[in-house]
């Protein structure tokens, strides 16, 4: 009995006084707040997955109690983890997509999605918005990552709402398969779209993704102009707002961009033909443009160098893909807020940083690109208090690069160190 009492007392003491683990990152050059000048010889102090403080100099481990791990990045450029605001983790565009959809089980597709998620994380992207995947599978992947069961980026997962025959609906298969594959969140008219929006949120969506215009990869010759009507767009935005959700709108042509902005969406995805009126609306509403230049570049290359695309898709891919860069340059120079996004899944997962090189080609400065992939991404997903910079109280999402991306953006293509939430996932 005495031994039991002593054991219980010791157990209580151990429970009340857990071993305190601290991680110190010694950063040779630190961009703690993108948009401000980097500093040299800094120490990040990390506890319980969050940054406790940032100190000048290389602080020794013996200045802290308990377990202390030192990560030596004195020869690296250290900055916040990157964010991609437009990905599709469950697929990757290629000639086998149709056969995969028929032959691969839902479970195997999910395993592929987990692989793509880990690839994205290893590329230095610690947070993503997945804006178009099989919803329940994506919500499960999001939740499993949050629980620590599997590795992957932090996922903000969208639920899709679109009209019958529009870009979000099934295309390119026989009628019986269309009946089987059509989502219950395909809607027509404002009240049906209100129902679909509420239903999407009910089943776990973090945000709503709509398609105000046609799309390049829809296997119908229905163009890339406006498809959803204004009353439908407004009702989706209103229903989402009532339930605390933002709305992202796929939009290529100017009519659909303008309609979506007038309806009150929070971001325009692609924005391939942004004109002067749309630029004014972007600035009035504060909405973000998520440009996905990499997707345009990818589909244009595939359309001209492969034969698996249908004629309807190929013609749209060449036209839209060829026009995106110049229109993005116009939008950026016009003062539109930019949040980094690639449409990875159309492009290859893990190559997300190639978007930065295309943005630079369109005239965007390296620091502005880094801001778009950190601070602006955090703002778009309402996580500025937790993400986007390396400051006290924020999640320790940290990457390290071989050299400064302010001098050479291509260094983003090979990230040797990745930490998310205080856990090191990659350290070469």
N, C-alpha and C positions, 0 to 999 in steps of 0.2 A: 504494500500500500504506500509506504514511504517512497519507494523507488518510482512508483507511478506518479506520485505527487511531484517529485523532482523533475520527472520527464515532462509532465504537463506544464510545470513552471518554465522549463527551458524552452518548450515549444511556444509558449506564450511570449517569451522574451524575443525569440527569433522572429515570430510573426510581427511583433511590434517594432522591431528594428531590422528591416530588410537591408541586404547588402546594396549599397548605392553605387551604381555604375555610371561612370562619366566617360564620354569620348571627346578627345581633343583633336581637332583638325588643324595642323600647321600648314597654312596656305601661303605659298610664295607670292602670289598676286591674287587679290580677292575683289571680285565685283559683287559686293553685298547687296547693293541697290542699283539694278540696271537703270541707266539714265544719268547716274552720277559717276564720277571718276573712280576707277579701281584703286585700291591701296595695296601696299606691299607688307610682307611679313606680319601676318595676322593669325590669330587663333580663334577658331570657333569652339565654344564650349557647349556640348550637347548632353542633355539628360532626358530620359524617358521619351525619346523620339523627337524632342523639340530643342531649339536653340535657346540656351540660357543667356548667353552674352557673346559679344564679339570683342576681343581684346587685341591691342597693339602688341606686336612682338610674339615670340614663340614661348608660350607659357609652359613651364615644366610640370610633369605629372605629379611631382611631390608636393605641389601646392594644393592638392585636392585630397580629400579623405575617401577611403573605400577603393573599389576597383576603378582603375583609370586605363583607358586604351588610347594610345597616341597614333594618329594616322598622319604619316609624313607625306605632305604634298607640297614641300618647299620648292620643288622645281616645276610646279603646275600652276595653271590659271584656274581658279575656283570660282564658281558662280551658282546661282539657284538652278534646280532642275528645270528642264525645258517642258513646255506644255504644247500639246497639239490639239486644237479645238475642233478638228474634223477628221475622224478616222472611222474605218469599218473593220473591226478586228476579225470578223468571222469569215472574210473571204479575201481573195487576191485575184485581180482580173487576169484572165488568160484563156487559152483555147479550150481548156477542160472544164470550164465553169458549168456548162449545161449538163455534161455527163456526171460531174461531181454532185450536182443537185439531185440527180436521179439515183445515183449509186451510193453515195455516202449517207450513213445514218446520222440522225441528229446528234447522237452522242459523239461520233467521230468528228463531225463538224465542230463540236464544242472543244474537242481536244486540239483541233487545228487553231481555234480561236485563242486557247490558252497559250499555245506556242507563239502565235503572233503577238500576244500581249507581252510575253517575256522578251521577245526580240525587240519590241518597242522600248521596253524599260532598259534593256542593255544598250540601246542607242542613246540613252540619256534623257528620254522623255518620261518623266515621273508622274505626269498627270495628262489624261486625254479626255476629250468628249467623244464618245462613240455615238454617232448620229444616224445610225441605220444598220441594225442587225436584228436577228430573230430575238424579240424582246425578252422573253423569259430566260433564255440561255444567257443573254448579255447581263441581265440583272443578277443572275446566279454567279456569273464570273466576277462582276463588280463586288458582290457581297463576299464571295470566297476570298478575294484579294484583301478586302477590308478586314476579314477575320484572320488573315495570315495563313490560310490553308494552301494557297498557291501564290507564286510570284507574278507580279505584273504591275503596270502603272495604276495609279488611282484613277478610277473610271467614273465619269459623269455620263450616265446612260440615257439616251433619248428614246421616247416612244413616238412612232410615226403616225401622222394623220394626213390623209390625202384623198383626192377625189377619184371616182370610178374612171378608169382609163388614163389617169394621170401618171406622172413619173413615179409615184410611190406605189402604184398598183402593179400587178403581175403582167408581164408582156412576153411575147416570143414563144409561147408554148400553146399546146392544143387546148380547146375549151374545157375539157374535163379536168385537166390539170389546173387551169385558171380557177375553176370552182373550188378545188381542194386547197389552193395556195393563197387565195384572196384573204387579206386580213380583215377582221371584224371592225377595224378602225378606218377602213375605206368608207367615205361618206359623201353625201350629196345634199346641198342646201345647208343653210346656217344652223338649223336646229339639229340635223343629223350630225353635223360636224361638232356641235356642242356636246352631243352624246359621246362621240368618238374621243374627244379630248378628255372628258371626264373618265371615260373607260380606260384610256391609256394611263392616266395618273393613278387610277384605282389599282392597276396591276404593277405599278412600281417605277414609272418613268420619272427621272430627275428633271427633264425638260421635254418640251414638245418640238418635234421636227415636222415642218410642213413643206410642201412643194408648190410654191406659187406659180412656177413655170414648168414647162417640159424639161426633159433631161437628155443628155447626150447618150446615156446607156439604156434608155427606154427603146425597146425594139419595135418602135412604131414611127412612121414618118409624120409625127404630129408636131414637129418643130420644138423650139426652145423658148417660145413666147409664153405670155400669161395663160394659165389654165384655171386656177382657182378664182372664183368670183370674190368681189370685195366683201359681200355680206358673209361669205364663208370664212374669209381671212379674219375679219373683225370678230366673228363669233368664237373662233379658235383662240385668239389672243385674249378675249374677254374671259372665256371659260378657264383658260390657263391661269390668268392673273388672279381670279377668284380663289384658286386653289394653290397659289404660291409657286407657280412655275413660269419660267421664261419660255419664249418661243424663238426657235431658229428657223429661218426660211431658206431652203434651196431656191435660188433664183438666178437665171442667166440673163434674159433680155430685160431691157430697161422698163417695159410696161409692168412686168411682174415684180421687179425690184421696187419700183415706185409704189405699187399697190401694197406690197408687204410692209414697206416703211410707213405708209399712211395708216395701215391697220395697227401698227404699234409693235412690230416684232423687235427683238433685241439684237439679232444678228442676221446678216445676209450671207449665205454660203455661196461662194463662187463669185457672184456679182460681175459676170463676164462682160456685160455691156452697160456698165455704170455711166450715166450721162450727167450733164450739169444739173438738171433738176434733181436727180437722185442724190448727187453730192450735197446739195443744199438740204435735202431731207435727212441724210445721214447726220449732218452737223446739227440740225434742229432737234432731232430725236435722241442723239447720243448713241445710236445703234452702231455696232461694230461690223466691219467687213472682214470676213474670213476668206482669203483669196483663193486658196487651193491651186496655185499656179503649177504645182508639180503634177496634179491630175491632168490639167490641160496639156502640158508638155508630154505626159505619158501616153494619153489616148491619141494625140496627133502622131506620135512616133509609131505606135502600134498600128494605126490606120494606114500609114504609108509603108510599113515594113512587114506586115503580116496579113494573112488572109482569113482570119477567124471571125472578124466582125461582119455583121450583116450590112448590106448597102445603106440602110437607114441610119445605122449607128456610125458607119464609116464617114458618111458625108458630114454629119454633125460634128464628129470628133475632129476632122481636119479644119472645119470652119471655126468652131468655138475655140479649140485648142490653139489655133493660130492667132486668135484675137485677144486672148486673155491678158497677155503681158502689157500691151500698150494701154489697155483700159485700166489695169491696176495702177500703172504709173500715173495716169490722170487722176484716179481717185486718191492716191496717196498724196500727190502734190496739192490736191484740192483740200486737204485737211481732214480726210475721213479717218476715223480711228480704226486701227488694224489689229486684229488678233490672229496670231500664227495658226495656220491650218493647212493640211496637205491633201486630204481625201485619201490617205493611205488605205490600201485595199484596192483602190484603182491603181495606185503606184505600189511598189513593193514595200512591205513592212520592214522597218529598220533603216530605211533610206530617207526618213522624214526630214532630216536636216538639209537635204538638197533643195527644199523649198526656200531656205535662206539664201542660197546662191542665186535663185531665180528672182527673189525679191531685190537683191542687190543689183542684179542685171537691169531691173526696172527702175533703178535710181534710188532705192531706199538705203540709208546709211546703216552700217553694221550695228551701232548702238540702238537705233530705232528698231531694228529687226530683233535684237535681244529683248528689248522692252516688250515687243509684240508677243514674244514667246514666253514671257514670265509675268510681268506686272499686268499687262492687258488681258492675258488669259485668265489670271486670277480674278480680275475685276469682272470679266464676262460670266464666270461661274459663281460669282458672289462669295469668293474665298480669299479676298484680299487680306483679311485678318489672320489667315493661316498660311498662305502661300505667296509666291511671287518674288520675295526678297529674303535675304538671310539676316533676320533681325530677331531680337529677343521675343520669345513667345510663339514663334512660327515653327511649323514642321521643318525638320532637318532634311529637306530635299536638296541634295547637293551633288553637283557634278564637277569633275576636274578635267581640264584639257591640256594638251601638250604645249600650247602656245596661246596667245591672246587672240580671240576671234575678232577683236576690234582691229587687228592688223591683218588677219587672214581667216575669213569665215569658213574656209574649207576644213579647218581643224575640228569643226562640229561634226564632221562625218566620221570621226573615229574618237569615241569618248572612252578613255581608259578607266575612269572611276565614276561609279554611280552609287549614291546613297538615297534611300527614300524613307522618310519617317525615322531617321536615325539608324536604319539597318543598311549595312554595306552589301550591295548585290553584285558589284563588280569592282575589282581592284587589280589592275594589271601592273 
